[in-house]
Amino acid sequence: TGPHGGDLIELGNEEYHAELTHENEAIVYLLDGSAMTAAPSDAAEVTINLSHDGKSEQFRLSASRDTNDPAGKSSRFTSNEAELLKDLQDGHAEVTLVVTINGKQYRGNLEHEHGEEGHDH
């Protein structure tokens, strides 16, 4: 669990992390390797690729600068798309995040941990 109470996604070899929350809106926070400190990027958006029920979907979350982010950079990306929120809250979709940080593209998968023995996505 990340500092905002969301699910952590490893980016690179723990070079960075992303935290995904999806209460009233989908929010991706970019974090450093410790997963505790914001890691602002000059990216205008991040992409979430979802796969479920034999169907693939792609959603873009726009930069929404956090109060402590430097000018021209953001560690926070948001979307209010109802379909994305529904799929994330359902919990059965495979989630891959694609983000560019300092000119390098990272891909990370959300690992589901439901606390159920033998239950793996």
Secondary structure by P-SEA (a helix, b strand, c coil): cccccbbbbbcccccbbbbbbcccbbbbbbbcccccbbbbbcccbbbbbbbcccbbbbbbbccccccccccccccbbbbccaaaaaaaaacccbbbbbbbcccbbbbbbbbbbcccccccc
